[in-house]
Amino acid sequence: MPHEPRIRAWFLRRRVSPDEVDELMQDAYCRLVTLEGVEHIDCPHAYFFSVCRNLMVRRLKRQQIAPFEAISEIESYRDNGSPSPEEQVASRLAFDRVRMMLASLPERCRRIVELRKIEGWSQKEVASHMGITEKAVEKQVSVGVRAIREGWRLLEQEQEPQPAEQKALRS
């Protein structure tokens, strides 16, 4: 399972012994194997995580002395793997900013950066498509990426409060 290392790390952060983690993972796999179908699972990693978490809670509840906080924390933890609304908005804004910076590049440079970095073309494919050398593609990508990084850095500097503004905010 591609999500196993992440779930193992989650267990280890909760101080579950490695042997117990192995048993929990084995139990989780057994649960998955006994399913009649997997069509109802919309988000496989969240489903697998839920199975593992529920097995852990069940074990804690069976213990004679179980820390209440541990059970509460594990039961309330949600890992659906999807970003929060704030993270989605921040990603969207960052994407729009990069698109604006990309649009400000010279036409040839912009097109080469788009083909190479966004559409994933190889350097050779871009060179053949544009009728230029691979070295020219490499140079244009370098120029474009550097310009976007510089634009990003300047934008972040503008958004940081200046020392005079910080002083005014404190008073």
OpenMM code with the backbone's topology and positions (N, CA, C; nanometers):
from openmm import Vec3, app, unit

residues = "MET PRO HIS GLU PRO ARG ILE ARG ALA TRP PHE LEU ARG ARG ARG VAL SER PRO ASP GLU VAL ASP GLU LEU MET GLN ASP ALA TYR CYS ARG LEU VAL THR LEU GLU GLY VAL GLU HIS ILE ASP CYS PRO HIS ALA TYR PHE PHE SER VAL CYS ARG ASN LEU MET VAL ARG ARG LEU LYS ARG GLN GLN ILE ALA PRO PHE GLU ALA ILE SER GLU ILE GLU SER TYR ARG ASP ASN GLY SER PRO SER PRO GLU GLU GLN VAL ALA SER ARG LEU ALA PHE ASP ARG VAL ARG MET MET LEU ALA SER LEU PRO GLU ARG CYS ARG ARG ILE VAL GLU LEU ARG LYS ILE GLU GLY TRP SER GLN LYS GLU VAL ALA SER HIS MET GLY ILE THR GLU LYS ALA VAL GLU LYS GLN VAL SER VAL GLY VAL ARG ALA ILE ARG GLU GLY TRP ARG LEU LEU GLU GLN GLU GLN GLU PRO GLN PRO ALA GLU GLN LYS ALA LEU ARG SER".split()
positions = [
    Vec3(0.0853, -0.1190, 0.0000),
    Vec3(0.0000, 0.0000, 0.0000),
    Vec3(0.0885, 0.1235, 0.0000),
    Vec3(0.0588, 0.2166, -0.0846),
    Vec3(0.1410, 0.3372, -0.0893),
    Vec3(0.1286, 0.4236, 0.0363),
    Vec3(0.0249, 0.4062, 0.1142),
    Vec3(0.0022, 0.4905, 0.2309),
    Vec3(0.0571, 0.4301, 0.3593),
    Vec3(0.1080, 0.3103, 0.3512),
    Vec3(0.1547, 0.2419, 0.4714),
    Vec3(0.2639, 0.3188, 0.5466),
    Vec3(0.3659, 0.3708, 0.4781),
    Vec3(0.4702, 0.4428, 0.5537),
    Vec3(0.4145, 0.5623, 0.6319),
    Vec3(0.3189, 0.6319, 0.5715),
    Vec3(0.2598, 0.7485, 0.6394),
    Vec3(0.1832, 0.7051, 0.7649),
    Vec3(0.1086, 0.5962, 0.7526),
    Vec3(0.0303, 0.5489, 0.8672),
    Vec3(0.1228, 0.4911, 0.9739),
    Vec3(0.2270, 0.4203, 0.9310),
    Vec3(0.3249, 0.3692, 1.0291),
    Vec3(0.3880, 0.4860, 1.1057),
    Vec3(0.4226, 0.5913, 1.0344),
    Vec3(0.4824, 0.7080, 1.1005),
    Vec3(0.3841, 0.7704, 1.1987),
    Vec3(0.2559, 0.7735, 1.1599),
    Vec3(0.1541, 0.8286, 1.2489),
    Vec3(0.1457, 0.7467, 1.3778),
    Vec3(0.1467, 0.6143, 1.3641),
    Vec3(0.1434, 0.5281, 1.4826),
    Vec3(0.2677, 0.5522, 1.5691),
    Vec3(0.3835, 0.5574, 1.5071),
    Vec3(0.5077, 0.5739, 1.5836),
    Vec3(0.5111, 0.7081, 1.6561),
    Vec3(0.4519, 0.8125, 1.5947),
    Vec3(0.4438, 0.9419, 1.6637),
    Vec3(0.3550, 0.9336, 1.7873),
    Vec3(0.2642, 0.8379, 1.7889),
    Vec3(0.1775, 0.8192, 1.9049),
    Vec3(0.2344, 0.7150, 1.9999),
    Vec3(0.3614, 0.6877, 1.9830),
    Vec3(0.4384, 0.5986, 2.0707),
    Vec3(0.3845, 0.4563, 2.0744),
    Vec3(0.3368, 0.4124, 1.9615),
    Vec3(0.2968, 0.2725, 1.9492),
    Vec3(0.4244, 0.1959, 1.9156),
    Vec3(0.4463, 0.0843, 1.9834),
    Vec3(0.5693, 0.0081, 1.9597),
    Vec3(0.5712, -0.0473, 1.8173),
    Vec3(0.6900, -0.0629, 1.7605),
    Vec3(0.6986, -0.1153, 1.6230),
    Vec3(0.6312, -0.2510, 1.6058),
    Vec3(0.6414, -0.3386, 1.7070),
    Vec3(0.5744, -0.4689, 1.6973),
    Vec3(0.4226, -0.4523, 1.6906),
    Vec3(0.3722, -0.3623, 1.7737),
    Vec3(0.2278, -0.3398, 1.7741),
    Vec3(0.1825, -0.2754, 1.6422),
    Vec3(0.2683, -0.1871, 1.5872),
    Vec3(0.2367, -0.1268, 1.4567),
    Vec3(0.2263, -0.2357, 1.3507),
    Vec3(0.3201, -0.3301, 1.3527),
    Vec3(0.3138, -0.4415, 1.2567),
    Vec3(0.1829, -0.5186, 1.2703),
    Vec3(0.1423, -0.5451, 1.3938),
    Vec3(0.0174, -0.6186, 1.4157),
    Vec3(-0.1031, -0.5388, 1.3664),
    Vec3(-0.1022, -0.4074, 1.3958),
    Vec3(-0.2137, -0.3235, 1.3506),
    Vec3(-0.2213, -0.3196, 1.1977),
    Vec3(-0.1063, -0.3088, 1.1338),
    Vec3(-0.1051, -0.3052, 0.9876),
    Vec3(-0.1559, -0.4380, 0.9317),
    Vec3(-0.1111, -0.5488, 0.9929),
    Vec3(-0.1565, -0.6811, 0.9488),
    Vec3(-0.3073, -0.6933, 0.9647),
    Vec3(-0.3595, -0.6488, 1.0798),
    Vec3(-0.5044, -0.6532, 1.1024),
    Vec3(-0.5790, -0.5675, 1.0000),
    Vec3(-0.5223, -0.4521, 0.9701),
    Vec3(-0.5869, -0.3630, 0.8730),
    Vec3(-0.5920, -0.4281, 0.7346),
    Vec3(-0.4813, -0.4893, 0.6950),
    Vec3(-0.4807, -0.5583, 0.5655),
    Vec3(-0.5822, -0.6730, 0.5641),
    Vec3(-0.5921, -0.7433, 0.6759),
    Vec3(-0.6908, -0.8519, 0.6835),
    Vec3(-0.8322, -0.7973, 0.6665),
    Vec3(-0.8572, -0.6840, 0.7274),
    Vec3(-0.9906, -0.6224, 0.7119),
    Vec3(-1.0170, -0.5889, 0.5655),
    Vec3(-0.9173, -0.5332, 0.5002),
    Vec3(-0.9362, -0.4938, 0.3599),
    Vec3(-0.9594, -0.6155, 0.2707),
    Vec3(-0.8888, -0.7235, 0.2999),
    Vec3(-0.9025, -0.8446, 0.2178),
    Vec3(-1.0418, -0.9043, 0.2318),
    Vec3(-1.1026, -0.8888, 0.3487),
    Vec3(-1.2348, -0.9495, 0.3703),
    Vec3(-1.3483, -0.8666, 0.3099),
    Vec3(-1.3185, -0.7505, 0.2561),
    Vec3(-1.4245, -0.6700, 0.1947),
    Vec3(-1.4783, -0.7407, 0.0710),
    Vec3(-1.6081, -0.7296, 0.0502),
    Vec3(-1.6668, -0.7917, -0.0684),
    Vec3(-1.6356, -0.7124, -0.1941),
    Vec3(-1.6160, -0.5824, -0.1776),
    Vec3(-1.5832, -0.4972, -0.2916),
    Vec3(-1.5218, -0.3681, -0.2417),
    Vec3(-1.4610, -0.2958, -0.3322),
    Vec3(-1.3972, -0.1690, -0.2923),
    Vec3(-1.4589, -0.0505, -0.3666),
    Vec3(-1.5666, -0.0763, -0.4404),
    Vec3(-1.6282, 0.0298, -0.5189),
    Vec3(-1.6805, 0.1438, -0.4313),
    Vec3(-1.7183, 0.1118, -0.3092),
    Vec3(-1.7752, 0.2133, -0.2204),
    Vec3(-1.6692, 0.3053, -0.1599),
    Vec3(-1.5418, 0.2752, -0.1806),
    Vec3(-1.4347, 0.3541, -0.1208),
    Vec3(-1.3992, 0.4688, -0.2154),
    Vec3(-1.4300, 0.5902, -0.1720),
    Vec3(-1.4012, 0.7077, -0.2541),
    Vec3(-1.2570, 0.7522, -0.2401),
    Vec3(-1.2057, 0.7451, -0.1183),
    Vec3(-1.0707, 0.7940, -0.0904),
    Vec3(-0.9932, 0.6806, -0.0208),
    Vec3(-0.9184, 0.6013, -0.0981),
    Vec3(-0.8551, 0.4814, -0.0406),
    Vec3(-0.7638, 0.5088, 0.0788),
    Vec3(-0.6830, 0.6136, 0.0726),
    Vec3(-0.5918, 0.6346, 0.1858),
    Vec3(-0.6664, 0.6761, 0.3112),
    Vec3(-0.7745, 0.7518, 0.2962),
    Vec3(-0.8535, 0.7907, 0.4136),
    Vec3(-0.9248, 0.6684, 0.4717),
    Vec3(-0.9713, 0.5810, 0.3844),
    Vec3(-1.0386, 0.4602, 0.4300),
    Vec3(-0.9407, 0.3713, 0.5068),
    Vec3(-0.8224, 0.3523, 0.4494),
    Vec3(-0.7211, 0.2682, 0.5146),
    Vec3(-0.6804, 0.3292, 0.6485),
    Vec3(-0.6658, 0.4610, 0.6494),
    Vec3(-0.6312, 0.5272, 0.7746),
    Vec3(-0.7410, 0.5072, 0.8791),
    Vec3(-0.8654, 0.5188, 0.8389),
    Vec3(-0.9772, 0.4988, 0.9322),
    Vec3(-0.9767, 0.3583, 0.9898),
    Vec3(-0.9503, 0.2603, 0.9053),
    Vec3(-0.9439, 0.1216, 0.9529),
    Vec3(-0.8340, 0.1091, 1.0580),
    Vec3(-0.7170, 0.1621, 1.0281),
    Vec3(-0.6033, 0.1528, 1.1219),
    Vec3(-0.6341, 0.2265, 1.2523),
    Vec3(-0.6889, 0.3464, 1.2389),
    Vec3(-0.7210, 0.4248, 1.3583),
    Vec3(-0.8236, 0.3520, 1.4446),
    Vec3(-0.9264, 0.2956, 1.3840),
    Vec3(-1.0292, 0.2246, 1.4613),
    Vec3(-0.9722, 0.1008, 1.5298),
    Vec3(-0.8809, 0.0318, 1.4628),
    Vec3(-0.8160, -0.0830, 1.5268),
    Vec3(-0.7349, -0.0380, 1.6482),
    Vec3(-0.6673, 0.0741, 1.6343),
    Vec3(-0.5878, 0.1277, 1.7461),
    Vec3(-0.6771, 0.1675, 1.8632),
    Vec3(-0.7861, 0.2344, 1.8343),
    Vec3(-0.8796, 0.2747, 1.9409),
    Vec3(-0.9356, 0.1516, 2.0104),
    Vec3(-0.9702, 0.0511, 1.9327),
    Vec3(-1.0243, -0.0721, 1.9912),
    Vec3(-0.9228, -0.1360, 2.0862),
    Vec3(-0.7971, -0.1377, 2.0444),
    Vec3(-0.6929, -0.1942, 2.1315),
    Vec3(-0.6768, -0.1132, 2.2593),
    Vec3(-0.6781, 0.0188, 2.2452),
    Vec3(-0.6635, 0.1040, 2.3639),
    Vec3(-0.7797, 0.0834, 2.4606),
    Vec3(-0.8995, 0.0691, 2.4077),
    Vec3(-1.0163, 0.0518, 2.4940),
    Vec3(-1.0144, -0.0834, 2.5649),
    Vec3(-0.9497, -0.1815, 2.5037),
    Vec3(-0.9409, -0.3141, 2.5662),
    Vec3(-0.8369, -0.3176, 2.6778),
    Vec3(-0.7443, -0.2241, 2.6770),
    Vec3(-0.6416, -0.2232, 2.7817),
    Vec3(-0.7071, -0.1947, 2.9166),
    Vec3(-0.6494, -0.2510, 3.0225),
    Vec3(-0.7031, -0.2285, 3.1566),
    Vec3(-0.6882, -0.0815, 3.1959),
    Vec3(-0.5727, -0.0247, 3.1658),
    Vec3(-0.5490, 0.1166, 3.1939),
    Vec3(-0.5139, 0.1831, 3.0614),
    Vec3(-0.6038, 0.2624, 3.0125),
    Vec3(-0.5804, 0.3312, 2.8860),
    Vec3(-0.5885, 0.4812, 2.9095),
    Vec3(-0.4907, 0.5545, 2.8630),
    Vec3(-0.4974, 0.7000, 2.8809),
    Vec3(-0.6144, 0.7580, 2.8015),
    Vec3(-0.7027, 0.8282, 2.8712),
    Vec3(-0.8224, 0.8835, 2.8099),
    Vec3(-0.7859, 0.9820, 2.6990),
    Vec3(-0.6811, 1.0640, 2.7223),
    Vec3(-0.6421, 1.1632, 2.6225),
    Vec3(-0.6004, 1.0966, 2.4907),
    Vec3(-0.5298, 0.9832, 2.5022),
    Vec3(-0.4851, 0.9143, 2.3813),
    Vec3(-0.6029, 0.8670, 2.2985),
    Vec3(-0.7013, 0.8082, 2.3643),
    Vec3(-0.8197, 0.7599, 2.2929),
    Vec3(-0.8937, 0.8768, 2.2295),
    Vec3(-0.9106, 0.9826, 2.3064),
    Vec3(-0.9815, 1.0998, 2.2560),
    Vec3(-0.9104, 1.1610, 2.1359),
    Vec3(-0.7773, 1.1729, 2.1474),
    Vec3(-0.6996, 1.2322, 2.0379),
    Vec3(-0.7078, 1.1477, 1.9114),
    Vec3(-0.6959, 1.0183, 1.9279),
    Vec3(-0.6981, 0.9292, 1.8112),
    Vec3(-0.8366, 0.9264, 1.7485),
    Vec3(-0.9409, 0.9251, 1.8301),
    Vec3(-1.0761, 0.9215, 1.7748),
    Vec3(-1.1102, 1.0496, 1.6996),
    Vec3(-1.0561, 1.1609, 1.7463),
    Vec3(-1.0915, 1.2882, 1.6831),
    Vec3(-1.0033, 1.3230, 1.5643),
    Vec3(-0.8936, 1.2492, 1.5461),
    Vec3(-0.8014, 1.2810, 1.4366),
    Vec3(-0.8620, 1.2425, 1.3034),
    Vec3(-0.8558, 1.3321, 1.2096),
    Vec3(-0.9073, 1.3060, 1.0752),
    Vec3(-0.7955, 1.3300, 0.9751),
    Vec3(-0.7738, 1.2341, 0.8920),
    Vec3(-0.6750, 1.2491, 0.7856),
    Vec3(-0.7418, 1.2117, 0.6555),
    Vec3(-0.7990, 1.3092, 0.5920),
    Vec3(-0.8630, 1.2790, 0.4648),
    Vec3(-0.7712, 1.3118, 0.3480),
    Vec3(-0.6525, 1.3644, 0.3765),
    Vec3(-0.5560, 1.3901, 0.2712),
    Vec3(-0.5881, 1.5092, 0.1842),
    Vec3(-0.7053, 1.5657, 0.2022),
    Vec3(-0.7397, 1.6814, 0.1195),
    Vec3(-0.7020, 1.8098, 0.1932),
    Vec3(-0.6613, 1.9105, 0.1203),
    Vec3(-0.6213, 2.0351, 0.1851),
    Vec3(-0.7421, 2.1082, 0.2437),
    Vec3(-0.7144, 2.1886, 0.3459),
    Vec3(-0.8206, 2.2662, 0.4079),
    Vec3(-0.8659, 2.3754, 0.3103),
    Vec3(-0.9810, 2.4371, 0.3347),
    Vec3(-1.0245, 2.5467, 0.2464),
    Vec3(-0.9216, 2.6593, 0.2400),
    Vec3(-0.8549, 2.6882, 0.3525),
    Vec3(-0.7531, 2.7934, 0.3531),
    Vec3(-0.6352, 2.7555, 0.2640),
    Vec3(-0.5937, 2.6276, 0.2714),
    Vec3(-0.4833, 2.5815, 0.1874),
    Vec3(-0.5218, 2.5839, 0.0392),
    Vec3(-0.6469, 2.5510, 0.0108),
    Vec3(-0.6935, 2.5535, -0.1282),
    Vec3(-0.6916, 2.6960, -0.1828),
    Vec3(-0.7367, 2.7914, -0.1018),
    Vec3(-0.7367, 2.9318, -0.1456),
    Vec3(-0.5938, 2.9799, -0.1656),
    Vec3(-0.5054, 2.9478, -0.0709),
    Vec3(-0.3648, 2.9902, -0.0820),
    Vec3(-0.3002, 2.9309, -0.2071),
    Vec3(-0.3276, 2.8048, -0.2352),
    Vec3(-0.2729, 2.7413, -0.3552),
    Vec3(-0.3258, 2.8073, -0.4822),
    Vec3(-0.4544, 2.8393, -0.4804),
    Vec3(-0.5157, 2.9038, -0.5970),
    Vec3(-0.4539, 3.0420, -0.6209),
    Vec3(-0.4339, 3.1168, -0.5122),
    Vec3(-0.3725, 3.2496, -0.5243),
    Vec3(-0.2288, 3.2391, -0.5755),
    Vec3(-0.1546, 3.1422, -0.5235),
    Vec3(-0.0161, 3.1226, -0.5683),
    Vec3(-0.0131, 3.0843, -0.7157),
    Vec3(-0.1042, 2.9997, -0.7563),
    Vec3(-0.1127, 2.9597, -0.8972),
    Vec3(-0.1415, 3.0809, -0.9860),
    Vec3(-0.2375, 3.1639, -0.9429),
    Vec3(-0.2712, 3.2838, -1.0211),
    Vec3(-0.1519, 3.3789, -1.0304),
    Vec3(-0.0773, 3.3911, -0.9202),
    Vec3(0.0404, 3.4793, -0.9212),
    Vec3(0.1457, 3.4298, -1.0196),
    Vec3(0.1711, 3.3006, -1.0168),
    Vec3(0.2709, 3.2447, -1.1082),
    Vec3(0.2240, 3.2624, -1.2518),
    Vec3(0.0946, 3.2428, -1.2769),
    Vec3(0.0410, 3.2618, -1.4116),
    Vec3(0.0589, 3.4067, -1.4586),
    Vec3(0.0364, 3.5022, -1.3683),
    Vec3(0.0555, 3.6440, -1.4029),
    Vec3(0.2018, 3.6716, -1.4351),
    Vec3(0.2921, 3.6177, -1.3535),
    Vec3(0.4352, 3.6394, -1.3768),
    Vec3(0.4778, 3.5731, -1.5072),
    Vec3(0.4224, 3.4571, -1.5333),
    Vec3(0.4533, 3.3868, -1.6572),
    Vec3(0.4058, 3.4676, -1.7776),
    Vec3(0.2885, 3.5274, -1.7653),
    Vec3(0.2326, 3.6071, -1.8754),
    Vec3(0.3169, 3.7308, -1.9037),
    Vec3(0.3915, 3.7773, -1.8039),
    Vec3(0.4726, 3.8980, -1.8241),
    Vec3(0.6068, 3.8682, -1.8928),
    Vec3(0.6389, 3.7413, -1.9121),
    Vec3(0.7647, 3.7060, -1.9787),
    Vec3(0.7525, 3.7346, -2.1286),
    Vec3(0.8655, 3.7555, -2.1964),
    Vec3(0.8604, 3.7672, -2.3423),
    Vec3(0.7966, 3.6417, -2.4029),
    Vec3(0.7261, 3.6582, -2.5140),
    Vec3(0.6460, 3.5511, -2.5742),
    Vec3(0.7234, 3.4191, -2.5900),
    Vec3(0.8392, 3.4266, -2.6502),
    Vec3(0.9159, 3.3037, -2.6760),
    Vec3(0.9573, 3.2355, -2.5455),
    Vec3(1.0052, 3.3161, -2.4527),
    Vec3(1.0481, 3.2624, -2.3226),
    Vec3(0.9278, 3.2005, -2.2500),
    Vec3(0.8141, 3.2712, -2.2504),
    Vec3(0.6939, 3.2224, -2.1832),
    Vec3(0.6513, 3.0874, -2.2415),
    Vec3(0.6486, 3.0793, -2.3732),
    Vec3(0.6030, 2.9559, -2.4383),
    Vec3(0.6961, 2.8397, -2.4059),
    Vec3(0.8267, 2.8665, -2.4060),
    Vec3(0.9227, 2.7596, -2.3755),
    Vec3(0.9076, 2.7143, -2.2301),
    Vec3(0.8910, 2.8081, -2.1384),
    Vec3(0.8735, 2.7718, -1.9962),
    Vec3(0.7437, 2.6926, -1.9783),
    Vec3(0.6377, 2.7347, -2.0456),
    Vec3(0.5103, 2.6613, -2.0347),
    Vec3(0.5252, 2.5177, -2.0848),
    Vec3(0.5872, 2.5039, -2.2019),
    Vec3(0.6023, 2.3693, -2.2579),
    Vec3(0.6882, 2.2814, -2.1676),
    Vec3(0.7962, 2.3396, -2.1186),
    Vec3(0.8930, 2.2602, -2.0406),
    Vec3(0.8455, 2.2348, -1.8975),
    Vec3(0.8001, 2.3380, -1.8298),
    Vec3(0.7698, 2.3257, -1.6864),
    Vec3(0.6245, 2.2944, -1.6547),
    Vec3(0.5326, 2.3365, -1.7388),
    Vec3(0.3908, 2.3124, -1.7082),
    Vec3(0.3391, 2.1900, -1.7838),
    Vec3(0.3702, 2.1839, -1.9120),
    Vec3(0.3190, 2.0715, -1.9906),
    Vec3(0.4120, 1.9496, -1.9861),
    Vec3(0.5325, 1.9667, -1.9319),
    Vec3(0.6211, 1.8533, -1.9091),
    Vec3(0.6934, 1.7998, -2.0317),
    Vec3(0.7078, 1.8822, -2.1335),
    Vec3(0.7794, 1.8372, -2.2522),
    Vec3(0.9276, 1.8238, -2.2173),
    Vec3(0.9964, 1.7351, -2.2899),
    Vec3(1.1405, 1.7236, -2.2704),
    Vec3(1.2086, 1.8411, -2.3407),
    Vec3(1.3311, 1.8632, -2.3012),
    Vec3(1.4073, 1.9724, -2.3612),
    Vec3(1.4216, 1.9501, -2.5123),
    Vec3(1.4427, 1.8249, -2.5501),
    Vec3(1.4587, 1.7906, -2.6908),
    Vec3(1.3296, 1.8161, -2.7687),
    Vec3(1.2157, 1.7798, -2.7094),
    Vec3(1.0868, 1.8026, -2.7746),
    Vec3(1.0593, 1.9510, -2.7948),
    Vec3(1.0907, 2.0304, -2.6926),
    Vec3(1.0686, 2.1751, -2.7026),
    Vec3(1.1577, 2.2323, -2.8128),
    Vec3(1.2833, 2.1904, -2.8138),
    Vec3(1.3773, 2.2406, -2.9134),
    Vec3(1.3280, 2.2068, -3.0542),
    Vec3(1.2840, 2.0860, -3.0746),
    Vec3(1.2353, 2.0431, -3.2061),
    Vec3(1.1099, 2.1212, -3.2454),
    Vec3(1.0187, 2.1371, -3.1515),
    Vec3(0.8929, 2.2079, -3.1772),
    Vec3(0.9167, 2.3554, -3.2098),
    Vec3(1.0090, 2.4172, -3.1376),
    Vec3(1.0336, 2.5606, -3.1556),
    Vec3(1.1379, 2.5885, -3.2641),
    Vec3(1.2058, 2.4842, -3.3116),
    Vec3(1.3074, 2.5031, -3.4145),
    Vec3(1.4320, 2.5729, -3.3631),
    Vec3(1.4691, 2.5418, -3.2397),
    Vec3(1.5886, 2.6018, -3.1789),
    Vec3(1.6729, 2.4897, -3.1176),
    Vec3(1.7898, 2.5249, -3.0688),
    Vec3(1.8768, 2.4235, -3.0084),
    Vec3(1.8320, 2.3940, -2.8646),
    Vec3(1.8740, 2.2783, -2.8161),
    Vec3(1.8435, 2.2433, -2.6769),
    Vec3(1.9094, 2.3420, -2.5813),
    Vec3(2.0253, 2.3904, -2.6188),
    Vec3(2.0959, 2.4884, -2.5343),
    Vec3(2.0123, 2.6163, -2.5215),
    Vec3(1.9483, 2.6569, -2.6335),
    Vec3(1.8631, 2.7768, -2.6292),
    Vec3(1.7416, 2.7530, -2.5397),
    Vec3(1.6871, 2.6318, -2.5447),
    Vec3(1.5740, 2.5985, -2.4573),
    Vec3(1.6166, 2.6085, -2.3117),
    Vec3(1.7311, 2.5494, -2.2824),
    Vec3(1.7824, 2.5513, -2.1453),
    Vec3(1.8012, 2.6943, -2.0965),
    Vec3(1.8561, 2.7789, -2.1830),
    Vec3(1.8798, 2.9187, -2.1453),
    Vec3(1.7473, 2.9919, -2.1222),
    Vec3(1.6497, 2.9726, -2.2103),
    Vec3(1.5214, 3.0405, -2.1961),
    Vec3(1.4474, 2.9945, -2.0695),
    Vec3(1.4548, 2.8653, -2.0411),
    Vec3(1.3917, 2.8148, -1.9176),
    Vec3(1.4588, 2.8778, -1.7964),
    Vec3(1.5903, 2.8860, -1.8002),
    Vec3(1.6633, 2.9456, -1.6892),
    Vec3(1.6239, 3.0922, -1.6701),
    Vec3(1.6167, 3.1657, -1.7789),
    Vec3(1.5782, 3.3075, -1.7731),
    Vec3(1.4360, 3.3208, -1.7188),
    Vec3(1.3453, 3.2391, -1.7689),
    Vec3(1.2061, 3.2472, -1.7260),
    Vec3(1.1869, 3.2120, -1.5793),
    Vec3(1.2493, 3.1032, -1.5364),
    Vec3(1.2345, 3.0605, -1.3965),
    Vec3(1.2970, 3.1642, -1.3034),
    Vec3(1.4114, 3.2172, -1.3442),
    Vec3(1.4761, 3.3200, -1.2612),
    Vec3(1.3860, 3.4445, -1.2487),
    Vec3(1.3241, 3.4846, -1.3590),
    Vec3(1.2354, 3.6014, -1.3567),
    Vec3(1.1149, 3.5770, -1.2659),
    Vec3(1.0599, 3.4558, -1.2708),
    Vec3(0.9446, 3.4241, -1.1853),
    Vec3(0.9866, 3.4221, -1.0386),
    Vec3(1.1025, 3.3639, -1.0102),
    Vec3(1.1511, 3.3638, -0.8708),
    Vec3(1.1720, 3.5056, -0.8193),
    Vec3(1.2305, 3.5902, -0.9027),
    Vec3(1.2543, 3.7279, -0.8616),
    Vec3(1.1211, 3.8014, -0.8413),
    Vec3(1.0286, 3.7803, -0.9314),
    Vec3(0.8962, 3.8408, -0.9170),
    Vec3(0.8277, 3.7955, -0.7893),
    Vec3(0.8417, 3.6676, -0.7587),
    Vec3(0.7817, 3.6118, -0.6363),
    Vec3(0.8451, 3.6751, -0.5125),
    Vec3(0.9792, 3.6851, -0.5161),
    Vec3(1.0509, 3.7441, -0.4027),
    Vec3(1.0076, 3.8887, -0.3813),
    Vec3(0.9968, 3.9665, -0.4885),
    Vec3(0.9550, 4.1063, -0.4769),
    Vec3(0.8120, 4.1171, -0.4250),
    Vec3(0.7271, 4.0290, -0.4721),
    Vec3(0.5875, 4.0304, -0.4268),
    Vec3(0.5782, 4.0016, -0.2772),
    Vec3(0.6578, 3.9064, -0.2309),
    Vec3(0.6568, 3.8751, -0.0874),
    Vec3(0.7130, 3.9899, -0.0042),
    Vec3(0.8142, 4.0582, -0.0584),
    Vec3(0.8699, 4.1745, 0.0126),
    Vec3(0.7658, 4.2844, 0.0256),
    Vec3(0.6885, 4.3045, -0.0808),
    Vec3(0.5834, 4.4075, -0.0770),
    Vec3(0.4776, 4.3754, 0.0266),
    Vec3(0.4512, 4.2478, 0.0466),
    Vec3(0.3453, 4.2081, 0.1393),
    Vec3(0.3899, 4.2103, 0.2846),
    Vec3(0.5212, 4.2056, 0.3082),
    Vec3(0.5697, 4.2115, 0.4460),
    Vec3(0.5577, 4.3540, 0.4972),
    Vec3(0.5130, 4.3712, 0.6212),
    Vec3(0.5047, 4.5058, 0.6764),
    Vec3(0.6448, 4.5665, 0.6902),
    Vec3(0.6581, 4.6918, 0.6499),
    Vec3(0.7843, 4.7630, 0.6610),
    Vec3(0.8074, 4.8013, 0.8075),
    Vec3(0.9339, 4.8278, 0.8476),
    Vec3(0.9616, 4.8611, 0.9875),
    Vec3(0.8746, 4.9749, 1.0410),
    Vec3(0.8503, 5.0791, 0.9612),
    Vec3(0.7666, 5.1901, 1.0082),
    Vec3(0.6233, 5.1428, 1.0309),
    Vec3(0.5748, 5.0547, 0.9408),
    Vec3(0.4396, 5.0007, 0.9567),
    Vec3(0.4302, 4.9129, 1.0806),
    Vec3(0.5365, 4.8320, 1.1053),
    Vec3(0.5372, 4.7459, 1.2235),
    Vec3(0.5327, 4.8299, 1.3502),
    Vec3(0.6088, 4.9414, 1.3501),
    Vec3(0.6119, 5.0293, 1.4671),
    Vec3(0.4745, 5.0906, 1.4904),
    Vec3(0.4084, 5.1314, 1.3802),
    Vec3(0.2754, 5.1908, 1.3921),
    Vec3(0.1741, 5.0887, 1.4420),
    Vec3(0.1906, 4.9642, 1.4012),
    Vec3(0.0983, 4.8600, 1.4447),
    Vec3(0.1124, 4.8310, 1.5943),
    Vec3(0.2360, 4.8428, 1.6448),
    Vec3(0.2593, 4.8142, 1.7870),
    Vec3(0.2025, 4.9235, 1.8777),
    Vec3(0.2012, 5.0466, 1.8274),
    Vec3(0.1560, 5.1571, 1.9152),
    Vec3(0.0082, 5.1779, 1.9077),
] * unit.nanometer
topology = app.Topology()
chain = topology.addChain("A")
for resn in residues:
    res = topology.addResidue(resn, chain)
    for name in ("N", "CA", "C"):
        topology.addAtom(name, app.Element.getBySymbol(name[0]), res)
